[in-house]
């Protein structure tokens, strides 16, 4: 499993963002509410799930931003 500099996997990091405002907080809340989301989920796992759900482009932009922030934290 890929981790950031703090040793956190993406899914683990994302669920910690649920209290944030903005797109990343919204993404975190949606992911946590999805019964298929796991703390071990990767950005690609979440992209696939979003595609299956018919998500809009803004959601994918939020995921890209979240992935970038996670990698640099």
C-alpha positions as CSV (number, residue, x, y, z in Angstrom):
1,X,0.0,0.0,0.0
2,X,1.3,3.4,-0.9
3,X,1.6,5.9,1.9
4,X,2.4,9.5,2.4
5,X,5.4,10.9,4.3
6,X,3.5,10.3,7.6
7,X,2.8,6.7,6.7
8,X,-0.9,7.2,6.1
9,X,-2.7,5.5,3.2
10,X,-5.0,7.6,1.1
11,X,-8.2,6.3,2.5
12,X,-7.0,6.6,6.1
13,X,-6.0,10.2,5.4
14,X,-9.2,11.0,3.6
15,X,-11.6,10.0,6.4
16,X,-9.7,12.3,8.7
17,X,-10.8,15.2,6.4
18,X,-14.5,14.9,7.1
19,X,-14.7,18.1,9.2
20,X,-13.1,20.2,6.5
21,X,-15.0,22.8,4.5
22,X,-14.8,22.7,0.7
23,X,-14.5,20.0,-1.9
24,X,-12.1,17.8,0.0
25,X,-14.4,17.7,3.1
26,X,-17.4,16.9,0.9
27,X,-15.4,14.2,-0.8
28,X,-14.4,12.7,2.5
29,X,-18.0,12.7,3.8
30,X,-19.2,11.0,0.6
31,X,-16.5,8.4,0.8
32,X,-17.1,7.6,4.4
33,X,-20.9,7.2,3.7
34,X,-20.1,4.7,0.9
35,X,-20.3,1.2,2.2
36,X,-17.7,0.1,-0.3
37,X,-15.1,2.6,0.8
38,X,-12.3,1.3,3.0
39,X,-9.6,3.0,4.9
40,X,-7.2,1.1,2.6
41,X,-8.7,2.5,-0.5
42,X,-6.3,4.2,-3.0
43,X,-7.0,7.2,-5.1
44,X,-7.5,4.9,-8.1
45,X,-10.0,2.8,-6.1
46,X,-12.0,5.9,-5.4
47,X,-11.8,7.1,-9.0
48,X,-13.2,3.8,-10.2
49,X,-16.0,4.0,-7.7
50,X,-16.8,7.6,-8.7
51,X,-16.9,6.6,-12.4
52,X,-19.3,3.8,-11.5
53,X,-21.5,6.2,-9.6
54,X,-21.6,8.7,-12.5
55,X,-19.8,11.5,-10.6
56,X,-19.4,14.9,-12.1
57,X,-16.0,16.5,-13.2
58,X,-15.8,18.7,-10.1
59,X,-15.7,15.5,-7.9
60,X,-12.7,14.2,-9.9
61,X,-11.0,17.6,-9.5
62,X,-11.6,17.3,-5.7
63,X,-10.1,13.9,-5.7
64,X,-7.0,15.1,-7.7
65,X,-6.6,17.9,-5.1
66,X,-7.0,15.5,-2.2
67,X,-4.5,13.1,-3.7
68,X,-2.0,15.9,-4.2
69,X,-2.4,17.1,-0.7
70,X,-2.2,13.6,0.8
71,X,1.0,12.9,-1.1
72,X,2.6,16.1,0.2
73,X,1.6,15.7,3.8
